[in-house]
Amino acid sequence: MKYLITESKLEKVIFKYLDNQDFNLIENDESIYFAYSNDNESAEIRFDKEDGYCEINVKLIDRISVLFSLTRKESIDKICSWVESATGMDIGHFHAMYGINIYIQ
């Protein structure tokens, strides 16, 4: 069965999906990490508070792309919007981390 989701509702659905990932926010002076547990050495997303730089694990980008039939660019835009919403800070630029983990410092 297929469902049609309007463009205006798509972001809300993606945000709800990301909210339900139960990411732990791990924060230090320079960065905010979105990881699956506090004990996890790697994160799916790292946001640099000083310059607005956001690193996103490509596996998360691909998961969003497949689930919501989006291009990688569209998925990155939605994830970045969610990070901005979650942190209350603007993203200056992003980098997709291909095949590696973002290690928490």
LINKA-V480163 format. One record per pair of residues at least 6 apart in sequence whose C-alpha atoms are under 6 Angstrom apart, sorted by sequence separation. I is the first residue (numbers start at 0). J is the second residue. D is the distance in whole Angstrom. If there is no record, write none. Layout:
I_J_D, I_J_D
This chain:
25_31_6, 46_52_6, 64_70_6, 83_89_6, 25_32_5, 46_53_4, 64_71_6, 24_32_6, 34_42_4, 45_53_6, 24_33_5, 33_42_6, 34_43_6, 45_54_5, 23_33_6, 33_43_6, 44_54_6, 64_74_6, 22_33_5, 23_34_5, 33_44_5, 44_55_5, 63_74_6, 22_34_5, 23_35_6, 32_44_6, 22_35_5, 23_36_6, 32_45_5, 43_56_5, 31_45_6, 60_74_6, 31_46_5, 30_46_5, 30_47_4, 29_47_6, 30_48_5, 29_48_6, 57_95_6, 51_90_4, 52_91_6, 54_93_6, 56_95_6, 57_96_5, 51_91_5, 52_92_5, 53_93_4, 54_94_5, 55_95_5, 56_96_5, 57_97_5, 52_93_6, 54_95_6, 55_96_6, 41_100_6, 42_101_5, 41_101_5, 41_102_4, 40_102_6, 41_103_6, 40_103_6
